[in-house]
Amino acid sequence: MARSLRDFQCETCEEVTERYIDTTVERIQCHCGAIAKRMIGTPRVALEGISGAFPDAHTRWAKIREDNAKIQNKKNS
């Protein structure tokens, strides 16, 4: 079974707890004895370190634009 780091929030004391646990587990017992529900986590994204842009996004955009210009030039010729 797959395991990953998950966040849980207690229904009573509202404390957030991190646990390395099976991905199918939805609830755990908090240290106060109440039930803690699994929180929805943020997605993991890879950003370029300097500008914060997605890697290769500009390069991909430039290539698509260049390819479209070549197609347009062939149509006009």
C-alpha positions as CSV (number, residue, x, y, z in Angstrom):
1,M,0.0,0.0,0.0
2,A,1.3,3.5,-0.8
3,R,2.3,5.7,2.0
4,S,2.8,9.5,2.0
5,L,3.0,12.5,4.3
6,R,-0.5,13.8,5.0
7,D,-2.0,16.7,7.1
8,F,-4.8,16.1,9.5
9,Q,-6.8,18.7,11.4
10,C,-8.5,18.0,14.7
11,E,-12.3,18.7,15.0
12,T,-12.0,19.7,18.6
13,C,-8.7,21.5,19.2
14,E,-8.1,22.4,15.5
15,E,-4.5,21.4,15.8
16,V,-2.9,20.4,12.5
17,T,-0.8,17.2,12.6
18,E,1.5,15.7,9.9
19,R,1.7,11.9,9.6
20,Y,3.4,9.6,7.2
21,I,0.5,7.2,6.6
22,D,-1.3,5.0,4.1
23,T,-2.9,7.2,1.4
24,T,-6.3,5.7,2.0
25,V,-6.6,6.8,5.6
26,E,-9.1,9.7,6.0
27,R,-9.2,10.0,9.9
28,I,-6.8,9.6,12.7
29,Q,-6.9,10.1,16.5
30,C,-5.6,13.4,17.7
31,H,-3.4,13.7,20.8
32,C,-6.4,15.2,22.6
33,G,-8.4,12.1,21.9
34,A,-10.8,13.5,19.3
35,I,-10.9,12.7,15.6
36,A,-8.7,14.5,13.1
37,K,-9.8,14.6,9.5
38,R,-7.4,14.5,6.5
39,M,-6.9,18.0,4.9
40,I,-6.7,18.5,1.2
41,G,-3.1,19.1,0.3
42,T,-1.7,21.5,-2.2
43,P,-0.5,20.2,-5.5
44,R,3.2,19.9,-6.2
45,V,4.5,22.1,-9.0
46,A,8.0,22.7,-10.3
47,L,8.8,26.3,-10.8
48,E,12.0,27.8,-12.3
49,G,14.2,29.1,-9.6
50,I,14.9,32.7,-10.8
51,S,11.6,34.0,-12.3
52,G,9.1,31.6,-10.8
53,A,7.9,30.6,-14.2
54,F,7.1,27.1,-15.2
55,P,10.2,25.4,-16.8
56,D,10.2,25.6,-20.6
57,A,6.9,27.4,-20.8
58,H,8.4,30.3,-22.7
59,T,10.4,28.1,-25.0
60,R,7.4,26.0,-25.8
61,W,5.3,29.1,-26.5
62,A,8.1,30.5,-28.8
63,K,8.3,27.2,-30.7
64,I,4.6,27.1,-31.3
65,R,4.6,30.7,-32.4
66,E,7.5,30.0,-34.8
67,D,5.9,26.9,-36.2
68,N,2.6,28.8,-36.8
69,A,4.5,31.6,-38.6
70,K,6.2,29.0,-40.9
71,I,2.8,27.5,-41.7
72,Q,1.3,30.9,-42.4
73,N,4.3,31.9,-44.7
74,K,3.8,28.7,-46.7
75,K,0.1,29.5,-47.1
76,N,0.9,33.0,-48.3
77,S,3.6,31.8,-50.8
